[in-house]
Every structure is written in C-alpha cells, then in structure tokens.
C-alpha cells in the first residue's frame, strides 16, 4: 500500500500563476491616485450615482469619506460596480494607480 496523498493541498499550475499575478496587484491605493487614473468625467458620474439618496446611506458615507481604497473591500467592490469595472479592470486600476506619484 502506498503513501496517502492529500489531493486537497495540490495546486494546479494555473492556480499558482493566478496567485503570482494576484501578488503583483497593490492591496491599497489612495483615492486621489485612483481618481487620476479613472479620469474626471467617469469618476464624477460614479460619485453622482453614489450621492443619490436612494443609495444606502452607509455606502455613500464610506465612499465620501474614503482616503484609501483597499482592493478586497466591500467599498471597492461597490466603487468598481459604480465605475462599471470588471474584476480585471479593477486590478488594472490598482496597478496603474500605484504608479501615480503625487
């Protein structure tokens, strides 16, 4: 009888590549860095939606008061939705925004 193998711990090459790619994405950027990358017009449209009284108050407050954007946060998921960004576009935003110096 052979040595038992715990298959739940095996990772595919694709999974390792995805993890390595994910490690290249900054975890945080400033709102100002993101605003510069997104552009004035698109950012203003997203903020106008977020200021609508029909939008949940707590989320409006979170977006209005944010100074940092955290990639894996609910606030960022909401902002990405408002901007019409896919997960890949959101990752690209963080990569590009991290390169902006203020």
N, C-alpha and C positions, 0 to 999 in steps of 0.2 A: 504494500500500500504506500502511496506517495505522500508527500507533504501537502497538507491542505493549503490552498491559495485563497486569500481573501480578495475576491474579484471586486468588491465594493471600493477597494483602495486603488484600483488600476485607473489610470487616466490615459485617455487617447492622445495622440499627437495633436489633434485638433483642439482638445481641451487645454493642453499645455500651451499651444500657440495663442489661443484666446486669452488665457491668463497672462501670458507675457505681454500681449498687446494691451491688455487692461492695465498692467502695471505702468505703462507709458503715459497713461491719462492722469493729469494732475487731479488730486482729490478736491482742491479748493482753488477758486479764483475770486478776485474782487468783483463786485457788481460793476464797477467802472470799467474793468478790463473786458467784461462780457458785453457791456453796452457799446464799447468801441468796436468790437468785432461784429456784433449784431447790426449796428447802424441805427441812426436816429429814428428813421421812419418806422422800421419794423419794431423797434423797442417801444416807441410811443403807441403803436397800435396794440401791442400786448398789454401795456400798462393801462390803456383806456379800458380794455376788457376787464382787467383786474380791479379797476376802480368802480365798476358797475355795482350798485347796491345789491343786485341780485346774486352777486358772487359771495361766497361765505366770508363773513367778517374776519375770521381768524387768518384766512389765507391772504386776504387783502392786506391785513396788518403785517403779516410775515413778509410779503413781497415789498411793501412800502418801507419797512424798517431794516431790510437786509443790507449788510455791507459786504458780506462774503457769500458766495454760492458754493455749496457742498454738493459734489457730483451725485452722491447716492442719497439725497434727501427728498422728502416729500415736497418741499418748497421748490426744489429744482425740477422735479417731475412736473409740477404744476406750471412752472415758468416755461419749460420745454413744450408743454401742451399749448400754452398761450402763444408761443412763438411758432408753433406748427413744426417743431423739430422731432425727427425720429431719434431713437437712442444713438444711432451712429452719428447723426448731425450734432447731437448734444455732446458726444465725446469729442468731436472735431472742434466744437466751440471751446471746450475746456483746453484742448491742446493749443489752439490759436490764441485764446485769451491769456494763457500763461506766458506767452511770448511778448505780450504788450507791456512795455515799461512806462510808468507814469512819472 
